[in-house]
């Protein structure tokens, strides 16, 4: 439920499991995701990556270890080639990616992660492991495993997609 005086802030409710409204589940899942991502980026900033943003992480995952064209990145993210190109431009400016000739087709440019890009992904993986360990310490390792297994049960196969931007009006 949204309070008119607190735009974009959900009014806190403490319900018992029997009377929990359905809208709380996606909000709690999103809040958990957001808390993890915010903590990740605070730690990345402290470790020398202050300019990396959540969208950059999705884009670097879309580029992958072997590189990708702007069109491929756009498809993987669910955005236009032009939108992907703008993100790539920013990653290149920040030193996380580079453009190179595609060895398979000289007419195409391949976007590849630089050493700095690979570093931020490796650091992100380590930080996510630390954050998961914090959740396990707070909730118990068994409960965290149960949450993960329960989500695997209800999340459709193939749902680990990067095109979250497509939800918000991307191509």
N, C-alpha and C positions, 0 to 999 in steps of 0.2 A: 504494500500500500504506500503511495507517495503522499507526502505532506506538502501542501501548496507553498508553504513558507521555506521548505528545504528542497528545492528543485534538485533532482538527480540523487537524492538521498532517500533511502528506504526507511520508513518508520520502523523502529525495532519492535518486534513482538516476541514474546516468550510464550509459546504455546506448548501444550503437552503433545506427544506424538499423535494422539487420537484426534486432536482438533487443528493440526498443522495444515494451513491452506496450501494448495498445490503450487502457488506462485513462489513459495519460499524455497523449494528445491532448486530451481534454476538460479535464484539469487544467491543461495548459499554456495552452490557449485562455482558460480562466477566469482563470488567474493573470495573463495579459497584459491581459485586460479589467479585472481588479481593480487592477492597477498603474496603468493609465490613469485609472481612476475615482478612485483614491486621490490621484493627483497632481493631477487636475482639482480635487478638493475642497480640497486644501491651497492651491492657487493662488486658487480662488474666495474662500476665507477671507481670504487675504492682500489680496484686492482688495475687501474690504468685504462679503462674503457668508458670514460664518462659520456661519450657522445652516442653510444649504441642505444637504440630504442627497440621496443618490442617488435615493431614492423620489420626492423632490420634483421632480427633473429629469424622471423618467418622467411624473409627473402634469402638469407644465407642458407637456410635449410633447403629452399627451393633451388638454389644454385647447386648445392651438393658438392661432393668431393671431386667429381669429374667435370664440373662446369656445366653451363647451360646457355642457350641463346636467350635473348630478351623475350622472344615469343614463348619459349618453353617456360621461362620463369613466370610470365603472365598467366599461362594456362595453369600452372601448378598453384598459383596464388589465387586464381579466379578473378584476375583483373586484366585490363587491357594491356597490350604491348607497351603503349605510351606510359601508363601508370607504372608498369614494371620498370620501364626505362628511367623514369624519374627516381625510383628507389635505387636502381643500380647506379645512377649518377651520384647519388648521395653516398652510397657505399664506396664507390671509387674515390670520391673526394675525401672520405674519412680514412682511406687506406685499407679497407676490408675486402675490396674486390678489385679486379683489373679486367680490362678488355684485351683479348688476344685473338689472333687469327685462328679460325677453326681448322684443324689439320684435315678434317674430312671434307671441307667445302670452303675454299678460299674466299667465296663471296659473303660468308657469314662471319660475324664476330661472336666469339665465345666469351662468356663472363665466367671468370674463375675466382675463387677465394685466394687471397694473399695469405702469407704467413700470419699476418695480423688477424685476418678473418678466421683462419683455422684456430688461432689462439683463443679468440673470444668464444668460439664454439666449444673448445676443450674446457675452458674455464666455466662456461655455462653448465656443461655436463657435471663437472665436479661440484659446483654450487648447488645444482638440483639434488645431487646425492646428499649433500649436507642438509639441505632443507627437508628432504624426506626423512633423514635421520632425526631432525628436530621434531617433526610430526610424530615419528615413532616413539620418541622419548616422552612426548606430551600425551599421546593417546594409547601407546602400547604398540609394539611391532605387529602383533596379531590383528589389532583393529585396523591399522593402516593396510595390511595385506587384505583384510576383509573388504575394506572400502574399494581397493583396487580390483579385487575379484568381482565384487558386486557391480562395479561400473563396467567391467569387461562383459558381464552377463547381459546388461541392458543396452550397451552401446553397440550399434550395428557394426558388422564386419566392414572393414574398409573406412571406418569413420576417422581414422588418423589422417586427415587431409589438412593441407596448409591453407586452403582457400577460404579462411574465415572472413577475409575482406569481402568476399562475394555476398555474405549475409547483409552487408551494409551498403549495397548498391554498386558494388564493383561489377565489371563485365563478366 
